[in-house]
């Protein structure tokens, strides 16, 4: 199980990106919200959408959940 975080700041397109702990693009502590431990990015994104309906996985650490 990995720890996942969401960027509280939206991207230019309005998406809030979900990152796995250790990602080189993990936002600064003040700009991220801990989601919990998940066995895959799909479950982490599902949890994120409860707060940020427009969200997806980071291209680098959660590529299986990344939408362009």
PDB file of N, CA, C and O in Angstrom:
ATOM      1  N   UNK A   1       0.847  -1.180   0.000  1.00  0.00           N
ATOM      2  CA  UNK A   1       0.000   0.000   0.000  1.00  0.00           C
ATOM      3  C   UNK A   1       0.895   1.246   0.000  1.00  0.00           C
ATOM      4  O   UNK A   1       1.904   1.319   0.702  1.00  0.00           O
ATOM      5  N   UNK A   2       0.493   2.196  -0.795  1.00  0.00           N
ATOM      6  CA  UNK A   2       1.244   3.447  -0.893  1.00  0.00           C
ATOM      7  C   UNK A   2       0.407   4.599  -0.348  1.00  0.00           C
ATOM      8  O   UNK A   2      -0.823   4.564  -0.382  1.00  0.00           O
ATOM      9  N   UNK A   3       1.094   5.613   0.152  1.00  0.00           N
ATOM     10  CA  UNK A   3       0.420   6.828   0.610  1.00  0.00           C
ATOM     11  C   UNK A   3       0.210   7.745  -0.586  1.00  0.00           C
ATOM     12  O   UNK A   3       1.106   7.926  -1.411  1.00  0.00           O
ATOM     13  N   UNK A   4      -0.985   8.321  -0.667  1.00  0.00           N
ATOM     14  CA  UNK A   4      -1.339   9.208  -1.770  1.00  0.00           C
ATOM     15  C   UNK A   4      -1.749  10.574  -1.245  1.00  0.00           C
ATOM     16  O   UNK A   4      -2.294  10.707  -0.149  1.00  0.00           O
ATOM     17  N   UNK A   5      -1.471  11.584  -2.058  1.00  0.00           N
ATOM     18  CA  UNK A   5      -1.785  12.971  -1.741  1.00  0.00           C
ATOM     19  C   UNK A   5      -2.424  13.621  -2.959  1.00  0.00           C
ATOM     20  O   UNK A   5      -2.209  13.192  -4.093  1.00  0.00           O
ATOM     21  N   UNK A   6      -3.213  14.664  -2.710  1.00  0.00           N
ATOM     22  CA  UNK A   6      -3.771  15.441  -3.811  1.00  0.00           C
ATOM     23  C   UNK A   6      -3.246  16.865  -3.693  1.00  0.00           C
ATOM     24  O   UNK A   6      -3.110  17.411  -2.598  1.00  0.00           O
ATOM     25  N   UNK A   7      -2.961  17.443  -4.835  1.00  0.00           N
ATOM     26  CA  UNK A   7      -2.553  18.840  -4.888  1.00  0.00           C
ATOM     27  C   UNK A   7      -3.792  19.696  -4.678  1.00  0.00           C
ATOM     28  O   UNK A   7      -4.746  19.604  -5.450  1.00  0.00           O
ATOM     29  N   UNK A   8      -3.788  20.532  -3.634  1.00  0.00           N
ATOM     30  CA  UNK A   8      -4.931  21.386  -3.346  1.00  0.00           C
ATOM     31  C   UNK A   8      -5.076  22.499  -4.378  1.00  0.00           C
ATOM     32  O   UNK A   8      -6.142  23.099  -4.508  1.00  0.00           O
ATOM     33  N   UNK A   9      -4.008  22.768  -5.104  1.00  0.00           N
ATOM     34  CA  UNK A   9      -4.038  23.780  -6.159  1.00  0.00           C
ATOM     35  C   UNK A   9      -4.314  23.096  -7.487  1.00  0.00           C
ATOM     36  O   UNK A   9      -3.615  22.156  -7.866  1.00  0.00           O
ATOM     37  N   UNK A  10      -5.323  23.562  -8.186  1.00  0.00           N
ATOM     38  CA  UNK A  10      -5.677  22.967  -9.472  1.00  0.00           C
ATOM     39  C   UNK A  10      -4.657  23.325 -10.547  1.00  0.00           C
ATOM     40  O   UNK A  10      -4.009  24.370 -10.488  1.00  0.00           O
ATOM     41  N   UNK A  11      -4.532  22.442 -11.523  1.00  0.00           N
ATOM     42  CA  UNK A  11      -3.715  22.713 -12.710  1.00  0.00           C
ATOM     43  C   UNK A  11      -4.435  23.772 -13.540  1.00  0.00           C
ATOM     44  O   UNK A  11      -5.552  24.169 -13.208  1.00  0.00           O
ATOM     45  N   UNK A  12      -3.804  24.227 -14.611  1.00  0.00           N
ATOM     46  CA  UNK A  12      -4.397  25.244 -15.484  1.00  0.00           C
ATOM     47  C   UNK A  12      -5.742  24.781 -16.063  1.00  0.00           C
ATOM     48  O   UNK A  12      -6.623  25.601 -16.321  1.00  0.00           O
ATOM     49  N   UNK A  13      -5.896  23.466 -16.266  1.00  0.00           N
ATOM     50  CA  UNK A  13      -7.137  22.937 -16.840  1.00  0.00           C
ATOM     51  C   UNK A  13      -8.193  22.635 -15.771  1.00  0.00           C
ATOM     52  O   UNK A  13      -9.277  22.151 -16.097  1.00  0.00           O
ATOM     53  N   UNK A  14      -7.891  22.912 -14.507  1.00  0.00           N
ATOM     54  CA  UNK A  14      -8.846  22.704 -13.425  1.00  0.00           C
ATOM     55  C   UNK A  14      -8.689  21.391 -12.679  1.00  0.00           C
ATOM     56  O   UNK A  14      -9.361  21.179 -11.669  1.00  0.00           O
ATOM     57  N   UNK A  15      -7.824  20.506 -13.146  1.00  0.00           N
ATOM     58  CA  UNK A  15      -7.607  19.211 -12.500  1.00  0.00           C
ATOM     59  C   UNK A  15      -6.767  19.340 -11.231  1.00  0.00           C
ATOM     60  O   UNK A  15      -5.834  20.140 -11.159  1.00  0.00           O
ATOM     61  N   UNK A  16      -7.120  18.536 -10.240  1.00  0.00           N
ATOM     62  CA  UNK A  16      -6.310  18.385  -9.032  1.00  0.00           C
ATOM     63  C   UNK A  16      -5.582  17.059  -9.186  1.00  0.00           C
ATOM     64  O   UNK A  16      -6.217  16.011  -9.311  1.00  0.00           O
ATOM     65  N   UNK A  17      -4.264  17.096  -9.179  1.00  0.00           N
ATOM     66  CA  UNK A  17      -3.475  15.887  -9.430  1.00  0.00           C
ATOM     67  C   UNK A  17      -3.234  15.076  -8.167  1.00  0.00           C
ATOM     68  O   UNK A  17      -2.967  15.614  -7.093  1.00  0.00           O
ATOM     69  N   UNK A  18      -3.337  13.762  -8.334  1.00  0.00           N
ATOM     70  CA  UNK A  18      -3.087  12.806  -7.262  1.00  0.00           C
ATOM     71  C   UNK A  18      -1.663  12.272  -7.420  1.00  0.00           C
ATOM     72  O   UNK A  18      -1.263  11.851  -8.505  1.00  0.00           O
ATOM     73  N   UNK A  19      -0.905  12.295  -6.320  1.00  0.00           N
ATOM     74  CA  UNK A  19       0.492  11.854  -6.327  1.00  0.00           C
ATOM     75  C   UNK A  19       0.726  10.775  -5.285  1.00  0.00           C
ATOM     76  O   UNK A  19       0.118  10.767  -4.215  1.00  0.00           O
ATOM     77  N   UNK A  20       1.617   9.876  -5.627  1.00  0.00           N
ATOM     78  CA  UNK A  20       2.088   8.865  -4.686  1.00  0.00           C
ATOM     79  C   UNK A  20       3.246   9.472  -3.898  1.00  0.00           C
ATOM     80  O   UNK A  20       4.056  10.219  -4.448  1.00  0.00           O
ATOM     81  N   UNK A  21       3.320   9.143  -2.596  1.00  0.00           N
ATOM     82  CA  UNK A  21       4.419   9.647  -1.782  1.00  0.00           C
ATOM     83  C   UNK A  21       5.744   9.229  -2.409  1.00  0.00           C
ATOM     84  O   UNK A  21       5.923   8.074  -2.794  1.00  0.00           O
ATOM     85  N   UNK A  22       6.662  10.175  -2.507  1.00  0.00           N
ATOM     86  CA  UNK A  22       7.961   9.919  -3.108  1.00  0.00           C
ATOM     87  C   UNK A  22       8.070  10.449  -4.526  1.00  0.00           C
ATOM     88  O   UNK A  22       9.164  10.492  -5.088  1.00  0.00           O
ATOM     89  N   UNK A  23       6.947  10.855  -5.114  1.00  0.00           N
ATOM     90  CA  UNK A  23       6.964  11.411  -6.469  1.00  0.00           C
ATOM     91  C   UNK A  23       7.789  12.692  -6.490  1.00  0.00           C
ATOM     92  O   UNK A  23       7.708  13.505  -5.569  1.00  0.00           O
ATOM     93  N   UNK A  24       8.578  12.869  -7.536  1.00  0.00           N
ATOM     94  CA  UNK A  24       9.394  14.082  -7.637  1.00  0.00           C
ATOM     95  C   UNK A  24       8.539  15.319  -7.882  1.00  0.00           C
ATOM     96  O   UNK A  24       9.031  16.441  -7.763  1.00  0.00           O
ATOM     97  N   UNK A  25       7.263  15.129  -8.223  1.00  0.00           N
ATOM     98  CA  UNK A  25       6.354  16.258  -8.450  1.00  0.00           C
ATOM     99  C   UNK A  25       5.353  16.438  -7.308  1.00  0.00           C
ATOM    100  O   UNK A  25       4.382  17.182  -7.446  1.00  0.00           O
ATOM    101  N   UNK A  26       5.586  15.762  -6.182  1.00  0.00           N
ATOM    102  CA  UNK A  26       4.729  15.900  -5.014  1.00  0.00           C
ATOM    103  C   UNK A  26       4.732  17.369  -4.576  1.00  0.00           C
ATOM    104  O   UNK A  26       5.802  17.952  -4.396  1.00  0.00           O
ATOM    105  N   UNK A  27       3.562  17.970  -4.403  1.00  0.00           N
ATOM    106  CA  UNK A  27       3.517  19.390  -4.007  1.00  0.00           C
ATOM    107  C   UNK A  27       4.118  19.618  -2.616  1.00  0.00           C
ATOM    108  O   UNK A  27       4.262  18.686  -1.825  1.00  0.00           O
ATOM    109  N   UNK A  28       4.461  20.866  -2.342  1.00  0.00           N
ATOM    110  CA  UNK A  28       4.941  21.247  -1.015  1.00  0.00           C
ATOM    111  C   UNK A  28       3.873  20.878   0.018  1.00  0.00           C
ATOM    112  O   UNK A  28       2.688  20.809  -0.308  1.00  0.00           O
ATOM    113  N   UNK A  29       4.290  20.645   1.244  1.00  0.00           N
ATOM    114  CA  UNK A  29       3.377  20.201   2.303  1.00  0.00           C
ATOM    115  C   UNK A  29       2.156  21.115   2.451  1.00  0.00           C
ATOM    116  O   UNK A  29       1.053  20.629   2.703  1.00  0.00           O
ATOM    117  N   UNK A  30       2.339  22.416   2.301  1.00  0.00           N
ATOM    118  CA  UNK A  30       1.227  23.364   2.457  1.00  0.00           C
ATOM    119  C   UNK A  30       0.208  23.257   1.330  1.00  0.00           C
ATOM    120  O   UNK A  30      -0.933  23.695   1.479  1.00  0.00           O
ATOM    121  N   UNK A  31       0.612  22.679   0.206  1.00  0.00           N
ATOM    122  CA  UNK A  31      -0.250  22.613  -0.973  1.00  0.00           C
ATOM    123  C   UNK A  31      -0.814  21.222  -1.252  1.00  0.00           C
ATOM    124  O   UNK A  31      -1.387  20.987  -2.316  1.00  0.00           O
ATOM    125  N   UNK A  32      -0.657  20.305  -0.310  1.00  0.00           N
ATOM    126  CA  UNK A  32      -1.158  18.950  -0.549  1.00  0.00           C
ATOM    127  C   UNK A  32      -2.023  18.478   0.605  1.00  0.00           C
ATOM    128  O   UNK A  32      -1.896  18.945   1.737  1.00  0.00           O
ATOM    129  N   UNK A  33      -2.903  17.545   0.292  1.00  0.00           N
ATOM    130  CA  UNK A  33      -3.800  16.955   1.279  1.00  0.00           C
ATOM    131  C   UNK A  33      -3.598  15.445   1.255  1.00  0.00           C
ATOM    132  O   UNK A  33      -3.620  14.819   0.195  1.00  0.00           O
ATOM    133  N   UNK A  34      -3.403  14.877   2.425  1.00  0.00           N
ATOM    134  CA  UNK A  34      -3.207  13.426   2.536  1.00  0.00           C
ATOM    135  C   UNK A  34      -4.531  12.720   2.266  1.00  0.00           C
ATOM    136  O   UNK A  34      -5.562  13.078   2.835  1.00  0.00           O
ATOM    137  N   UNK A  35      -4.493  11.721   1.398  1.00  0.00           N
ATOM    138  CA  UNK A  35      -5.690  10.957   1.050  1.00  0.00           C
ATOM    139  C   UNK A  35      -5.787   9.650   1.821  1.00  0.00           C
ATOM    140  O   UNK A  35      -6.885   9.188   2.133  1.00  0.00           O
ATOM    141  N   UNK A  36      -4.652   9.061   2.125  1.00  0.00           N
ATOM    142  CA  UNK A  36      -4.622   7.772   2.805  1.00  0.00           C
ATOM    143  C   UNK A  36      -3.735   6.799   2.058  1.00  0.00           C
ATOM    144  O   UNK A  36      -3.035   7.168   1.116  1.00  0.00           O
ATOM    145  N   UNK A  37      -3.777   5.537   2.499  1.00  0.00           N
ATOM    146  CA  UNK A  37      -2.990   4.472   1.856  1.00  0.00           C
ATOM    147  C   UNK A  37      -3.915   3.660   0.966  1.00  0.00           C
ATOM    148  O   UNK A  37      -4.997   3.241   1.378  1.00  0.00           O
ATOM    149  N   UNK A  38      -3.466   3.450  -0.259  1.00  0.00           N
ATOM    150  CA  UNK A  38      -4.250   2.717  -1.245  1.00  0.00           C
ATOM    151  C   UNK A  38      -3.348   1.743  -1.977  1.00  0.00           C
ATOM    152  O   UNK A  38      -2.140   1.954  -2.086  1.00  0.00           O
ATOM    153  N   UNK A  39      -3.949   0.671  -2.478  1.00  0.00           N
ATOM    154  CA  UNK A  39      -3.179  -0.329  -3.212  1.00  0.00           C
ATOM    155  C   UNK A  39      -3.001   0.063  -4.679  1.00  0.00           C
ATOM    156  O   UNK A  39      -2.206  -0.546  -5.393  1.00  0.00           O
ATOM    157  N   UNK A  40      -3.750   1.092  -5.132  1.00  0.00           N
ATOM    158  CA  UNK A  40      -3.613   1.551  -6.521  1.00  0.00           C
ATOM    159  C   UNK A  40      -4.109   2.978  -6.646  1.00  0.00           C
ATOM    160  O   UNK A  40      -4.819   3.486  -5.777  1.00  0.00           O
ATOM    161  N   UNK A  41      -3.721   3.621  -7.750  1.00  0.00           N
ATOM    162  CA  UNK A  41      -4.088   5.021  -7.944  1.00  0.00           C
ATOM    163  C   UNK A  41      -5.572   5.194  -8.236  1.00  0.00           C
ATOM    164  O   UNK A  41      -6.129   6.258  -7.964  1.00  0.00           O
ATOM    165  N   UNK A  42      -6.221   4.181  -8.781  1.00  0.00           N
ATOM    166  CA  UNK A  42      -7.649   4.293  -9.098  1.00  0.00           C
ATOM    167  C   UNK A  42      -8.467   4.557  -7.824  1.00  0.00           C
ATOM    168  O   UNK A  42      -9.366   5.397  -7.822  1.00  0.00           O
ATOM    169  N   UNK A  43      -8.149   3.838  -6.754  1.00  0.00           N
ATOM    170  CA  UNK A  43      -8.858   4.041  -5.494  1.00  0.00           C
ATOM    171  C   UNK A  43      -8.542   5.415  -4.897  1.00  0.00           C
ATOM    172  O   UNK A  43      -9.411   6.049  -4.299  1.00  0.00           O
ATOM    173  N   UNK A  44      -7.296   5.872  -5.059  1.00  0.00           N
ATOM    174  CA  UNK A  44      -6.905   7.188  -4.545  1.00  0.00           C
ATOM    175  C   UNK A  44      -7.638   8.302  -5.302  1.00  0.00           C
ATOM    176  O   UNK A  44      -8.099   9.266  -4.690  1.00  0.00           O
ATOM    177  N   UNK A  45      -7.746   8.173  -6.610  1.00  0.00           N
ATOM    178  CA  UNK A  45      -8.458   9.187  -7.402  1.00  0.00           C
ATOM    179  C   UNK A  45      -9.943   9.173  -7.048  1.00  0.00           C
ATOM    180  O   UNK A  45     -10.573  10.227  -6.960  1.00  0.00           O
ATOM    181  N   UNK A  46     -10.492   7.999  -6.848  1.00  0.00           N
ATOM    182  CA  UNK A  46     -11.908   7.889  -6.459  1.00  0.00           C
ATOM    183  C   UNK A  46     -12.155   8.641  -5.149  1.00  0.00           C
ATOM    184  O   UNK A  46     -13.144   9.362  -5.016  1.00  0.00           O
ATOM    185  N   UNK A  47     -11.250   8.466  -4.187  1.00  0.00           N
ATOM    186  CA  UNK A  47     -11.357   9.177  -2.912  1.00  0.00           C
ATOM    187  C   UNK A  47     -11.232  10.691  -3.128  1.00  0.00           C
ATOM    188  O   UNK A  47     -11.967  11.468  -2.519  1.00  0.00           O
ATOM    189  N   UNK A  48     -10.319  11.102  -3.978  1.00  0.00           N
ATOM    190  CA  UNK A  48     -10.098  12.521  -4.256  1.00  0.00           C
ATOM    191  C   UNK A  48     -11.337  13.184  -4.835  1.00  0.00           C
ATOM    192  O   UNK A  48     -11.656  14.325  -4.500  1.00  0.00           O
ATOM    193  N   UNK A  49     -12.030  12.463  -5.703  1.00  0.00           N
ATOM    194  CA  UNK A  49     -13.193  13.039  -6.386  1.00  0.00           C
ATOM    195  C   UNK A  49     -14.336  13.373  -5.433  1.00  0.00           C
ATOM    196  O   UNK A  49     -15.262  14.090  -5.814  1.00  0.00           O
ATOM    197  N   UNK A  50     -14.288  12.865  -4.201  1.00  0.00           N
ATOM    198  CA  UNK A  50     -15.287  13.239  -3.201  1.00  0.00           C
ATOM    199  C   UNK A  50     -15.131  14.711  -2.824  1.00  0.00           C
ATOM    200  O   UNK A  50     -16.110  15.381  -2.494  1.00  0.00           O
ATOM    201  N   UNK A  51     -13.890  15.212  -2.875  1.00  0.00           N
ATOM    202  CA  UNK A  51     -13.595  16.603  -2.535  1.00  0.00           C
ATOM    203  C   UNK A  51     -13.366  17.451  -3.782  1.00  0.00           C
ATOM    204  O   UNK A  51     -13.852  18.577  -3.881  1.00  0.00           O
ATOM    205  N   UNK A  52     -12.622  16.894  -4.726  1.00  0.00           N
ATOM    206  CA  UNK A  52     -12.285  17.595  -5.962  1.00  0.00           C
ATOM    207  C   UNK A  52     -12.804  16.769  -7.142  1.00  0.00           C
ATOM    208  O   UNK A  52     -12.086  15.907  -7.648  1.00  0.00           O
ATOM    209  N   UNK A  53     -14.040  17.018  -7.588  1.00  0.00           N
ATOM    210  CA  UNK A  53     -14.628  16.208  -8.661  1.00  0.00           C
ATOM    211  C   UNK A  53     -13.783  16.168  -9.945  1.00  0.00           C
ATOM    212  O   UNK A  53     -13.804  15.181 -10.681  1.00  0.00           O
ATOM    213  N   UNK A  54     -13.051  17.241 -10.195  1.00  0.00           N
ATOM    214  CA  UNK A  54     -12.193  17.265 -11.392  1.00  0.00           C
ATOM    215  C   UNK A  54     -10.764  16.959 -10.945  1.00  0.00           C
ATOM    216  O   UNK A  54     -10.021  17.859 -10.551  1.00  0.00           O
ATOM    217  N   UNK A  55     -10.392  15.698 -11.010  1.00  0.00           N
ATOM    218  CA  UNK A  55      -9.058  15.282 -10.581  1.00  0.00           C
ATOM    219  C   UNK A  55      -8.588  14.092 -11.397  1.00  0.00           C
ATOM    220  O   UNK A  55      -9.394  13.388 -12.005  1.00  0.00           O
ATOM    221  N   UNK A  56      -7.286  13.874 -11.407  1.00  0.00           N
ATOM    222  CA  UNK A  56      -6.709  12.720 -12.095  1.00  0.00           C
ATOM    223  C   UNK A  56      -5.351  12.396 -11.505  1.00  0.00           C
ATOM    224  O   UNK A  56      -4.853  13.110 -10.635  1.00  0.00           O
ATOM    225  N   UNK A  57      -4.757  11.314 -11.985  1.00  0.00           N
ATOM    226  CA  UNK A  57      -3.455  10.886 -11.495  1.00  0.00           C
ATOM    227  C   UNK A  57      -2.312  11.637 -12.147  1.00  0.00           C
ATOM    228  O   UNK A  57      -2.413  12.078 -13.292  1.00  0.00           O
ATOM    229  N   UNK A  58      -1.239  11.776 -11.414  1.00  0.00           N
ATOM    230  CA  UNK A  58      -0.016  12.396 -11.925  1.00  0.00           C
ATOM    231  C   UNK A  58       0.531  11.562 -13.093  1.00  0.00           C
ATOM    232  O   UNK A  58       0.547  10.333 -13.034  1.00  0.00           O
ATOM    233  N   UNK A  59       0.966  12.231 -14.128  1.00  0.00           N
ATOM    234  CA  UNK A  59       1.525  11.559 -15.299  1.00  0.00           C
ATOM    235  C   UNK A  59       2.724  10.692 -14.913  1.00  0.00           C
ATOM    236  O   UNK A  59       2.935   9.634 -15.506  1.00  0.00           O
ATOM    237  N   UNK A  60       3.504  11.125 -13.933  1.00  0.00           N
ATOM    238  CA  UNK A  60       4.761  10.463 -13.591  1.00  0.00           C
ATOM    239  C   UNK A  60       4.617   9.335 -12.568  1.00  0.00           C
ATOM    240  O   UNK A  60       5.242   8.286 -12.724  1.00  0.00           O
ATOM    241  N   UNK A  61       3.810   9.529 -11.531  1.00  0.00           N
ATOM    242  CA  UNK A  61       3.751   8.507 -10.482  1.00  0.00           C
ATOM    243  C   UNK A  61       2.438   7.727 -10.461  1.00  0.00           C
ATOM    244  O   UNK A  61       2.347   6.685  -9.812  1.00  0.00           O
ATOM    245  N   UNK A  62       1.431   8.220 -11.160  1.00  0.00           N
ATOM    246  CA  UNK A  62       0.122   7.543 -11.198  1.00  0.00           C
ATOM    247  C   UNK A  62      -0.397   7.533 -12.630  1.00  0.00           C
ATOM    248  O   UNK A  62      -1.553   7.870 -12.887  1.00  0.00           O
ATOM    249  N   UNK A  63       0.462   7.146 -13.545  1.00  0.00           N
ATOM    250  CA  UNK A  63       0.154   7.242 -14.973  1.00  0.00           C
ATOM    251  C   UNK A  63      -1.078   6.444 -15.371  1.00  0.00           C
ATOM    252  O   UNK A  63      -1.795   6.851 -16.285  1.00  0.00           O
ATOM    253  N   UNK A  64      -1.342   5.329 -14.719  1.00  0.00           N
ATOM    254  CA  UNK A  64      -2.507   4.521 -15.050  1.00  0.00           C
ATOM    255  C   UNK A  64      -3.802   5.287 -14.809  1.00  0.00           C
ATOM    256  O   UNK A  64      -4.848   4.923 -15.348  1.00  0.00           O
ATOM    257  N   UNK A  65      -3.741   6.339 -14.007  1.00  0.00           N
ATOM    258  CA  UNK A  65      -4.921   7.141 -13.684  1.00  0.00           C
ATOM    259  C   UNK A  65      -4.867   8.531 -14.313  1.00  0.00           C
ATOM    260  O   UNK A  65      -5.729   9.373 -14.061  1.00  0.00           O
ATOM    261  N   UNK A  66      -3.863   8.755 -15.118  1.00  0.00           N
ATOM    262  CA  UNK A  66      -3.703  10.078 -15.749  1.00  0.00           C
ATOM    263  C   UNK A  66      -4.577  10.191 -16.979  1.00  0.00           C
ATOM    264  O   UNK A  66      -4.615   9.295 -17.823  1.00  0.00           O
ATOM    265  N   UNK A  67      -5.283  11.315 -17.067  1.00  0.00           N
ATOM    266  CA  UNK A  67      -6.058  11.622 -18.276  1.00  0.00           C
ATOM    267  C   UNK A  67      -5.479  12.899 -18.867  1.00  0.00           C
ATOM    268  O   UNK A  67      -5.076  13.797 -18.128  1.00  0.00           O
ATOM    269  N   UNK A  68      -5.436  12.983 -20.171  1.00  0.00           N
ATOM    270  CA  UNK A  68      -4.808  14.147 -20.802  1.00  0.00           C
ATOM    271  C   UNK A  68      -5.699  15.352 -20.855  1.00  0.00           C
ATOM    272  O   UNK A  68      -5.293  16.398 -21.361  1.00  0.00           O
TER     273      UNK A  68
END
